[in-house]
Amino acid sequence: MAPSWPSYLALHESGELARRAERARELLEPCVVCPRECRAARLSGAACFCGGGERAMVCSAGPHFGEERPLVGTGGSGTIFLAGCNLGCIFCQNYEISHLRQGVEVGADELANTMVRLQARGCHNINFVTPTHYVPQILAALVIAAEAGLRVPLVYNTGGYDALQTLRLLDGVFDIYMPDAKYADGEVAARLSGAPDYPEVMRAALTEMHAQVGDLYIGPDGLARRGLLVRHLVLPDGLAGTSEIMRFLASLSRDTYVNVMAQYRPCYQAHEHSELCRSITADEYRAAVQAALDAGLHRLDDRPRQFTL
C-alpha cells in the first residue's frame, strides 16, 4: 500500500530535504550531477554538455493530458518542461527544448511557485520532464514549495541516463519514477545519443529507482501514487534492442508497468540517417509488444495505440 501523502513531506518536516538540497548543490561545481561527469563549473557560469548552468531553465509548464493514463486523471499531469538534456538523441521529438534549449532561466522561488500553481489548477502530480541535469535546482525549489503547501506526488520523467549518487539523493523525494529504457546496445546508444555507456547506466539507474519506489501503485481512482513506470520507444529495424530491454525489465519485476511506445517518427537529424528515416511498421510494433509478453511482463499501457494489435 502506498503512503497517503507524498513522501517528500516527511523529509521536509525533519529538515532532511534541505540537507539533500545542499548536498546536491555541491555536485554542480565541478559538475558530476549526471553520468557524463563533465566537471564544468556551473556555479561560476560555465555550461555543461546538457546546457545547464546555475539556474534551471524552463520551457513551459501546465496541465498535460497526453501522458500515461495513471498520471492524467481529470486534472492532468502538472508538467514542467526543462530545457537542455544530458543525452544527444539525433531523433529527438522535442529537439527545440533539448538541443536548442528554448526556455527561460528561473530561480528556486519561481520554480517553487510554478509547482504550487499547477497544484492549484487541479493537476494530480508535478511532472519534471528531463530533470536529470537540474536535480539540485529542483530540490532547492521543493523545499520552498513544500513549505508553501505543495502536497501532490512528484514524477521524475527522465531519459534513463542518471547517476546513482544523484538518484540516491532523491530517495524519499520522488514518488514516481518514469524513465526511458532506450537501448540495449552501447554501440547504438553511442551512434544515436552520444552515450556509449547508456545500457549499463540505464540498468543501474532503473534498478535503483525500483529499489526506492517498487512497482507502480495505482489508487482506486486510477491515479498513480508511487512506483516505477517505464517507457520504451520502438525504433525501426530493432535498433532499440526491445527483446533484451523487456527481459531486463522483467528481471526487476514482472509487475513492472511498461509503455511500449509506437510513436517514433523521423525528427531533428533523423532524416540524415538511413536507419532512422522512416516510422516503424505495424509488424515491428506488434513484435515489440509480443517481446514484452514473452518476457513475462503483463502491465502494459492500455491507451489507444497507433497500431491495432
JOWO-V409685 format. One record per pair of residues at least 4 apart in sequence whose C-alpha atoms are under 7 Angstrom apart, sorted by sequence separation. I is the first residue (numbers start at 0). J is the second residue. If there is no record, write none. Layout:
i->I j->J
i->I j->J
This chain:
i->7 j->11
i->8 j->12
i->9 j->13
i->10 j->14
i->11 j->15
i->14 j->18
i->15 j->19
i->16 j->20
i->17 j->21
i->18 j->22
i->19 j->23
i->20 j->24
i->21 j->25
i->26 j->30
i->27 j->31
i->32 j->36
i->40 j->44
i->41 j->45
i->46 j->50
i->47 j->51
i->66 j->70
i->67 j->71
i->68 j->72
i->71 j->75
i->93 j->97
i->94 j->98
i->95 j->99
i->96 j->100
i->105 j->109
i->106 j->110
i->107 j->111
i->108 j->112
i->109 j->113
i->110 j->114
i->111 j->115
i->112 j->116
i->113 j->117
i->114 j->118
i->115 j->119
i->116 j->120
i->117 j->121
i->118 j->122
i->130 j->134
i->133 j->137
i->134 j->138
i->135 j->139
i->136 j->140
i->137 j->141
i->138 j->142
i->140 j->144
i->141 j->145
i->142 j->146
i->143 j->147
i->144 j->148
i->145 j->149
i->162 j->166
i->163 j->167
i->164 j->168
i->165 j->169
i->166 j->170
i->169 j->173
i->184 j->188
i->185 j->189
i->186 j->190
i->187 j->191
i->188 j->192
i->189 j->193
i->196 j->200
i->197 j->201
i->198 j->202
i->199 j->203
i->200 j->204
i->201 j->205
i->202 j->206
i->203 j->207
i->204 j->208
i->205 j->209
i->206 j->210
i->207 j->211
i->208 j->212
i->209 j->213
i->217 j->221
i->218 j->222
i->234 j->238
i->237 j->241
i->240 j->244
i->241 j->245
i->242 j->246
i->243 j->247
i->244 j->248
i->245 j->249
i->246 j->250
i->247 j->251
i->248 j->252
i->249 j->253
i->265 j->269
i->272 j->276
i->279 j->283
i->280 j->284
i->281 j->285
i->282 j->286
i->283 j->287
i->284 j->288
i->285 j->289
i->286 j->290
i->287 j->291
i->288 j->292
i->289 j->293
i->290 j->294
i->291 j->295
i->292 j->296
i->10 j->15
i->11 j->16
i->26 j->31
i->27 j->32
i->31 j->36
i->40 j->45
i->41 j->46
i->46 j->51
i->66 j->71
i->71 j->76
i->94 j->99
i->95 j->100
i->96 j->101
i->105 j->110
i->117 j->122
i->144 j->149
i->188 j->193
i->189 j->194
i->209 j->214
i->217 j->222
i->218 j->223
i->234 j->239
i->265 j->270
i->270 j->275
i->279 j->284
i->291 j->296
i->292 j->297
i->10 j->16
i->11 j->17
i->26 j->32
i->30 j->36
i->31 j->37
i->39 j->45
i->46 j->52
i->70 j->76
i->95 j->101
i->182 j->188
i->188 j->194
i->189 j->195
i->217 j->223
i->218 j->224
i->233 j->239
i->249 j->255
i->269 j->275
i->270 j->276
i->30 j->37
i->31 j->38
i->39 j->46
i->45 j->52
i->64 j->71
i->188 j->195
i->216 j->223
i->217 j->224
i->248 j->255
i->269 j->276
i->30 j->38
i->39 j->47
i->44 j->52
i->215 j->223
i->216 j->224
i->29 j->38
i->30 j->39
i->44 j->53
i->186 j->195
i->188 j->197
i->216 j->225
i->28 j->38
i->29 j->39
i->30 j->40
i->37 j->47
i->42 j->52
i->185 j->195
i->215 j->225
i->216 j->226
i->265 j->275
i->28 j->39
i->29 j->40
i->30 j->41
i->41 j->52
i->42 j->53
i->64 j->75
i->114 j->125
i->185 j->196
i->215 j->226
i->265 j->276
i->28 j->40
i->41 j->53
i->63 j->75
i->64 j->76
i->185 j->197
i->214 j->226
i->215 j->227
i->265 j->277
i->27 j->40
i->28 j->41
i->62 j->75
i->63 j->76
i->83 j->96
i->84 j->97
i->185 j->198
i->212 j->225
i->213 j->226
i->214 j->227
i->215 j->228
i->264 j->277
i->265 j->278
i->27 j->41
i->28 j->42
i->62 j->76
i->63 j->77
i->82 j->96
i->83 j->97
i->184 j->198
i->212 j->226
i->213 j->227
i->264 j->278
i->27 j->42
i->62 j->77
i->63 j->78
i->82 j->97
i->83 j->98
i->183 j->198
i->212 j->227
i->263 j->278
i->61 j->77
i->62 j->78
i->182 j->198
i->263 j->279
i->61 j->78
i->83 j->100
i->60 j->78
i->61 j->79
i->82 j->100
i->155 j->173
i->209 j->227
i->60 j->79
i->82 j->101
i->154 j->173
i->159 j->178
i->208 j->227
i->59 j->79
i->60 j->80
i->82 j->102
i->153 j->173
i->154 j->174
i->155 j->175
i->156 j->176
i->157 j->177
i->158 j->178
i->159 j->179
i->59 j->80
i->153 j->174
i->154 j->175
i->155 j->176
i->156 j->177
i->157 j->178
i->158 j->179
i->159 j->180
i->180 j->201
i->58 j->80
i->152 j->174
i->153 j->175
i->154 j->176
i->155 j->177
i->156 j->178
i->157 j->179
i->57 j->80
i->58 j->81
i->154 j->177
i->261 j->284
i->285 j->308
i->57 j->81
i->58 j->82
i->56 j->81
i->57 j->82
i->130 j->155
i->281 j->306
i->56 j->82
i->125 j->151
i->130 j->156
i->131 j->157
i->233 j->259
i->124 j->151
i->125 j->152
i->126 j->153
i->127 j->154
i->128 j->155
i->129 j->156
i->130 j->157
i->228 j->255
i->229 j->256
i->230 j->257
i->231 j->258
i->232 j->259
i->233 j->260
i->123 j->151
i->124 j->152
i->125 j->153
i->126 j->154
i->127 j->155
i->128 j->156
i->129 j->157
i->227 j->255
i->228 j->256
i->229 j->257
i->230 j->258
i->231 j->259
i->232 j->260
i->233 j->261
i->107 j->136
i->111 j->140
i->115 j->144
i->124 j->153
i->125 j->154
i->126 j->155
i->127 j->156
i->128 j->157
i->129 j->158
i->227 j->256
i->228 j->257
i->229 j->258
i->230 j->259
i->231 j->260
i->232 j->261
i->234 j->263
i->259 j->288
i->110 j->140
i->111 j->141
i->114 j->144
i->124 j->154
i->126 j->156
i->131 j->161
i->230 j->260
i->233 j->263
i->232 j->263
i->51 j->83
i->107 j->139
i->108 j->140
i->111 j->143
i->112 j->144
i->176 j->208
i->50 j->83
i->107 j->140
i->111 j->144
i->49 j->83
i->115 j->149
i->49 j->84
i->108 j->143
i->49 j->85
i->48 j->85
i->160 j->197
i->58 j->96
i->174 j->212
i->161 j->200
i->77 j->117
i->160 j->200
i->214 j->254
i->235 j->275
i->160 j->201
i->163 j->204
i->170 j->211
i->214 j->255
i->215 j->256
i->255 j->296
i->257 j->298
i->258 j->299
i->159 j->201
i->162 j->204
i->253 j->295
i->254 j->296
i->256 j->298
i->257 j->299
i->258 j->300
i->58 j->101
i->161 j->204
i->235 j->278
i->253 j->296
i->254 j->297
i->255 j->298
i->256 j->299
i->257 j->300
i->58 j->102
i->235 j->279
i->254 j->298
i->261 j->305
i->57 j->102
i->58 j->103
i->77 j->122
i->84 j->129
i->159 j->204
i->206 j->251
i->234 j->279
i->245 j->290
i->249 j->294
i->56 j->102
i->57 j->103
i->76 j->122
i->77 j->123
i->241 j->287
i->245 j->291
i->249 j->295
i->56 j->103
i->57 j->104
i->74 j->121
i->75 j->122
i->76 j->123
i->77 j->124
i->78 j->125
i->79 j->126
i->80 j->127
i->81 j->128
i->85 j->132
i->249 j->296
i->56 j->104
i->57 j->105
i->74 j->122
i->75 j->123
i->76 j->124
i->77 j->125
i->78 j->126
i->79 j->127
i->80 j->128
i->81 j->129
i->242 j->290
i->246 j->294
i->55 j->104
i->56 j->105
i->74 j->123
i->76 j->125
i->77 j->126
i->78 j->127
i->79 j->128
i->81 j->130
i->180 j->229
i->245 j->294
i->54 j->104
i->55 j->105
i->76 j->126
i->78 j->128
i->174 j->224
i->175 j->225
i->176 j->226
i->177 j->227
i->178 j->228
i->179 j->229
i->180 j->230
i->181 j->231
i->54 j->105
i->55 j->106
i->174 j->225
i->175 j->226
i->176 j->227
i->177 j->228
i->178 j->229
i->179 j->230
i->180 j->231
i->181 j->232
i->187 j->238
i->233 j->284
i->54 j->106
i->174 j->226
i->175 j->227
i->176 j->228
i->177 j->229
i->178 j->230
i->179 j->231
i->233 j->287
i->61 j->117
i->183 j->239
i->184 j->240
i->182 j->239
i->183 j->240
i->181 j->239
i->182 j->240
i->62 j->122
i->183 j->243
i->183 j->244
i->180 j->244
i->152 j->224
i->55 j->133
i->51 j->132
i->55 j->136
i->54 j->136
i->49 j->132
i->33 j->131
i->33 j->132
i->32 j->132
i->89 j->191
i->88 j->191
i->89 j->192
i->88 j->192
i->87 j->192
i->86 j->192
i->87 j->193
i->86 j->193
i->86 j->194
i->24 j->135
i->23 j->135
i->20 j->135
i->20 j->138
i->20 j->139
i->17 j->142
i->16 j->142
i->34 j->160
i->34 j->161
i->33 j->161
i->34 j->162
i->33 j->162
i->32 j->162
i->11 j->142
i->32 j->165
i->8 j->145
i->5 j->150
i->5 j->151
i->5 j->152
i->69 j->217
i->19 j->168
i->72 j->222
i->69 j->221
i->70 j->222
i->69 j->222
i->70 j->223
i->69 j->223
i->7 j->171
i->6 j->171
i->7 j->172
i->6 j->172
i->6 j->174
i->5 j->174
i->94 j->267
i->92 j->266
i->90 j->265
i->91 j->266
i->92 j->267
i->90 j->266
i->91 j->267
i->90 j->267
i->89 j->267
i->90 j->268
i->89 j->268
i->90 j->269
i->89 j->269
i->1 j->216
i->1 j->224
i->1 j->225
